[in-house]
């Protein structure tokens, strides 16, 4: 009778999540860019894909930081990086009045949609979220 190795289930891919909360300050966005760059490199994304993701995270944070009335003392931006089999999702969120909506015709939004595979905006309970998704491709050897 063949015994199952108890360590085998640990080798299955699992979702990984990293959460970074930064002050609502443009100078702190470099931290979010660094995190996504590290994760993208570890996942084997190309240099171009890595650069696109870093720029997309920068733009997503900028959409919040440039919103009217946002960025006061004590305000923060949360960046959630979620790895799952086949994709990397980055959700940038911050407290925002429901009246604030992205201008989907603005260059920032158009750039975001060109840099990632999926782009969504959701606002509820006083928090707005931009989710960027990059699909991971399996590279042949």
C-alpha positions in Angstrom: 0.0 0.0 0.0 1.4 3.4 -1.0 1.4 6.0 1.7 0.7 9.7 0.9 3.4 12.1 1.8 1.9 14.5 4.3 4.1 17.3 2.8 2.5 17.0 -0.6 -0.5 19.3 0.1 2.0 22.1 1.0 3.3 22.0 -2.6 0.0 23.0 -4.1 -0.2 26.6 -5.2 -2.0 28.8 -2.6 -3.2 32.3 -2.8 -0.8 34.8 -1.2 -1.8 38.2 0.0 0.4 41.2 1.0 -1.3 44.3 2.4 0.5 47.6 2.5 -1.0 50.7 4.1 0.8 53.9 3.3 0.1 57.5 4.3 -1.8 59.5 1.6 1.4 61.1 0.4 2.8 60.9 -3.1 6.3 60.3 -1.8 5.1 57.0 -0.2 3.8 55.5 -3.4 7.4 54.2 -4.1 6.7 51.6 -1.5 3.7 50.2 -3.4 5.7 50.2 -6.6 8.5 48.3 -4.9 6.2 45.6 -3.5 4.5 45.0 -6.8 7.9 44.9 -8.5 9.2 42.3 -6.1 6.1 40.1 -6.4 6.1 40.4 -10.2 9.7 39.4 -10.5 9.2 36.4 -8.2 6.3 35.3 -10.3 8.5 35.4 -13.4 7.0 38.3 -15.2 9.0 39.9 -18.0 10.8 43.2 -17.5 8.2 44.9 -19.6 5.3 43.4 -17.6 7.0 44.3 -14.4 7.4 47.9 -15.6 3.8 48.0 -16.7 2.6 46.8 -13.3 4.7 49.3 -11.4 3.4 52.1 -13.5 -0.2 50.9 -13.1 0.1 50.8 -9.3 1.6 54.3 -9.4 -1.4 55.6 -11.5 -4.0 53.8 -9.4 -2.5 55.4 -6.2 -2.4 58.8 -8.0 -6.1 58.6 -8.8 -6.8 58.7 -5.1 -4.1 61.1 -4.1 -5.2 63.6 -6.7 -8.9 63.3 -5.8 -10.5 66.6 -4.6 -10.5 66.7 -0.8 -8.4 63.6 -0.3 -5.0 63.5 1.3 -5.5 65.2 4.7 -3.6 64.4 7.8 -4.0 60.8 8.9 -5.5 59.5 5.7 -4.1 56.4 4.1 -4.2 54.3 1.0 -4.3 50.6 1.2 -2.7 48.4 -1.5 -3.6 44.7 -1.4 -1.5 42.4 -3.6 -3.1 39.0 -4.1 -1.4 36.1 -5.9 -3.5 33.3 -7.1 -2.9 30.6 -9.7 -2.9 32.4 -13.0 -3.1 36.0 -11.9 -1.8 38.8 -9.7 -4.4 41.3 -8.5 -3.7 44.6 -6.9 -6.5 46.5 -5.2 -5.8 50.1 -4.2 -8.4 51.5 -1.8 -9.1 54.6 0.2 -12.0 56.4 2.0 -13.8 58.4 -0.7 -17.2 60.1 -0.9 -19.6 58.3 -3.2 -19.6 61.3 -5.5 -16.0 60.7 -6.5 -15.9 58.5 -9.6 -13.1 57.9 -12.1 -13.1 59.8 -15.4 -12.9 56.8 -17.7 -12.0 59.2 -20.6 -9.1 60.7 -18.7 -5.5 59.8 -19.7 -4.8 58.2 -16.3 -7.7 55.7 -16.6 -6.9 55.0 -20.3 -3.3 54.3 -19.3 -4.4 52.0 -16.5 -6.6 50.0 -18.8 -3.8 49.6 -21.3 -1.3 48.4 -18.7 -3.3 45.6 -17.1 -5.6 42.8 -18.3 -8.6 43.8 -16.1 -9.5 47.1 -14.5 -12.5 47.7 -12.2 -13.7 50.5 -9.9 -16.0 49.9 -7.0 -17.2 52.3 -4.3 -19.3 51.2 -1.3 -19.6 52.0 2.4 -17.4 55.1 1.9 -14.4 53.3 0.4 -13.4 53.3 -3.2 -11.4 50.4 -4.8 -9.5 50.1 -8.0 -8.6 46.6 -8.9 -5.9 45.8 -11.4 -5.5 42.2 -12.6 -2.5 40.8 -14.6 -3.0 37.3 -16.0 0.1 35.2 -15.7 1.2 33.3 -18.7 3.1 30.0 -18.6 6.4 30.4 -20.3 7.7 27.4 -22.3 11.2 26.1 -21.6 
